[in-house]
Amino acid sequence: MKGIVITEYIEFVEDTFGFDIAQQMIEGAKLHNDGVYTSVGTYDSSELVKMVMNLSKHTKVEVPELLKAYGNHLFSRFASLYPHFFHDDLKIFDFIEQVDNYIHVEVRKLYPDAELPSVATIKREDDLIEIIYSSKRKFGDFAHGLLLGAVSYFKENITIQKEILVEDGSQVRFTLKRIT
């Protein structure tokens, strides 16, 4: 997992729950490097999982809700940090279709060791898109949050349905429908 996902998570926790809770989360997670990360480093995704689970214990917020909230937050951060991926005339469905065949390609150029999920479009209509999120990390709730962030960023009136396709969460179908 790229370090930016972890460093942004720690900042999200500090901003949302406060510095003390963030420190408790890091200390209680018993991380390999005591919570010291760089945005360009590569880390085991278990580090993030440990922090999310520990934060859930401290805040009593369920893990899926924490992951969705963080994904929502991270999307806006990505829009700020990487504006070249967000063109003024871009619509949400076009953006989603660019994730695998443009954005992830560019990420791999910078970080060849990046282990990215797959986001494959399986159906596209004017007011509907269905995608399959596939990842060995099983972060469907995080992906859901990223989609919520995209809906907010693009200011479109869209509903999102989530269907777990593989019981372990490694494949999830998301159906986004534009409401007119």
C-alpha positions in Angstrom: 0.0 0.0 0.0 1.4 3.4 -0.9 2.2 5.5 2.1 0.0 8.4 1.0 -3.0 6.3 1.8 -1.7 5.8 5.4 -0.4 9.3 6.0 -3.6 10.8 4.8 -5.5 8.4 7.1 -3.6 9.6 10.1 -4.3 13.2 9.2 -8.0 12.3 8.7 -8.1 10.8 12.1 -6.4 13.8 13.7 -8.8 16.2 12.0 -11.9 14.1 12.7 -11.3 12.7 16.1 -8.4 14.8 17.5 -4.7 14.3 18.0 -5.1 12.3 21.3 -7.3 9.7 19.7 -4.9 9.5 16.7 -2.0 8.8 19.1 -4.1 6.2 21.0 -5.0 4.6 17.7 -1.3 4.4 16.6 0.0 3.2 20.0 -2.7 0.6 20.4 -2.3 -0.8 16.9 1.3 -1.9 17.8 2.6 -1.0 14.3 6.0 -2.2 13.0 7.4 1.3 12.7 5.5 3.0 15.6 3.3 5.0 13.1 6.1 6.7 11.2 5.2 6.7 7.5 6.2 8.7 4.4 3.7 9.4 1.6 6.0 7.8 -1.0 6.9 4.7 1.0 5.3 1.3 0.5 3.8 -0.5 3.4 1.8 -3.6 4.2 -2.0 -2.9 4.1 -2.2 -4.7 7.5 -0.8 -1.5 9.0 -3.9 0.5 7.9 -6.2 -2.3 9.0 -4.7 -2.4 12.5 -5.2 1.4 12.8 -8.8 1.3 11.5 -9.7 -1.6 13.9 -8.1 0.2 16.8 -9.8 3.5 16.0 -13.1 1.6 15.9 -12.4 0.4 19.5 -11.7 3.9 20.7 -14.5 5.7 18.9 -17.2 2.9 18.9 -17.7 3.7 15.2 -18.0 0.5 13.1 -15.1 -0.3 10.8 -17.1 -0.2 7.6 -18.3 3.4 8.5 -14.8 4.5 9.3 -13.5 3.1 5.9 -16.4 4.8 4.0 -15.8 8.1 5.8 -12.1 7.9 5.1 -12.6 7.0 1.4 -15.0 10.0 1.1 -12.3 12.3 2.6 -9.5 10.9 0.6 -11.2 11.5 -2.7 -11.3 15.2 -2.0 -7.6 15.1 -1.0 -6.7 13.3 -4.3 -8.6 16.0 -6.2 -6.5 18.7 -4.4 -3.2 16.8 -4.7 -3.6 15.6 -8.3 -5.7 18.2 -10.1 -4.4 17.0 -13.6 -6.8 14.0 -13.2 -9.8 16.3 -12.7 -10.7 18.3 -15.8 -13.4 20.9 -15.7 -15.5 19.2 -18.3 -15.2 15.7 -16.8 -18.3 14.0 -15.5 -18.4 11.3 -12.8 -19.0 8.3 -15.0 -16.2 9.3 -17.4 -13.9 9.8 -14.4 -14.8 6.3 -13.0 -14.0 4.7 -16.3 -10.6 6.5 -16.3 -9.5 4.9 -13.0 -8.1 1.7 -14.4 -7.1 2.7 -17.9 -5.6 6.1 -17.1 -5.1 7.0 -13.5 -3.8 3.6 -12.3 -1.6 3.5 -15.4 -0.1 6.8 -14.4 0.3 5.7 -10.8 2.2 2.6 -11.9 4.6 4.7 -13.9 5.5 6.5 -10.7 5.3 3.6 -8.4 5.9 0.3 -10.3 5.5 -1.7 -7.0 2.0 -0.3 -6.4 -0.6 -3.0 -5.8 -3.8 -1.3 -7.1 -7.3 -2.6 -7.1 -9.2 -3.2 -10.4 -12.2 -1.0 -11.2 -13.8 -2.5 -14.3 -16.9 -1.0 -16.0 -19.4 -3.8 -16.8 -22.3 -1.6 -17.9 -22.6 2.0 -19.0 -25.7 4.0 -19.9 -26.5 7.7 -19.9 -27.7 7.6 -16.3 -26.1 4.4 -15.0 -22.8 2.8 -14.5 -22.0 -0.6 -13.0 -18.5 -1.3 -11.9 -16.7 -4.3 -10.3 -14.2 -3.4 -7.7 -11.7 -6.3 -7.2 -8.9 -6.3 -4.7 -7.1 -8.8 -2.5 -7.2 -6.2 0.2 -11.0 -6.4 0.4 -11.5 -2.7 1.0 -15.0 -2.5 -0.6 -16.2 -0.1 2.1 -13.2 2.2 1.4 -14.0 2.0 -2.4 -17.6 2.9 -1.5 -16.3 6.0 0.4 -14.2 7.0 -2.6 -17.3 6.8 -4.8 -19.3 8.9 -2.3 -16.4 11.4 -2.5 -16.6 11.4 -6.3 -20.4 12.0 -6.2 -19.8 15.0 -3.8 -16.9 16.4 -5.9 -18.7 16.2 -9.2 -21.9 17.6 -7.6 -24.2 15.1 -9.3 -27.4 13.7 -7.9 -26.5 10.0 -7.8 -27.4 6.9 -5.8 -24.9 4.2 -5.1 -25.9 0.5 -4.6 -23.3 -1.9 -3.3 -23.4 -5.7 -3.8 -20.8 -8.0 -2.4 -20.0 -10.6 -5.1 -17.4 -12.7 -3.3 -18.1 -13.5 0.4 -14.6 -12.4 1.5 -15.2 -9.0 0.0 -12.6 -9.2 -2.7 -15.1 -8.4 -5.4 -17.9 -5.8 -5.1 -20.3 -4.5 -7.6 -21.3 -0.8 -7.4 -24.2 0.5 -9.4 -24.4 4.3 -9.6 -27.6 5.8 -11.0 -28.1 9.5 -11.9 -31.3 10.8 -10.6 -32.9 13.4 -12.9 
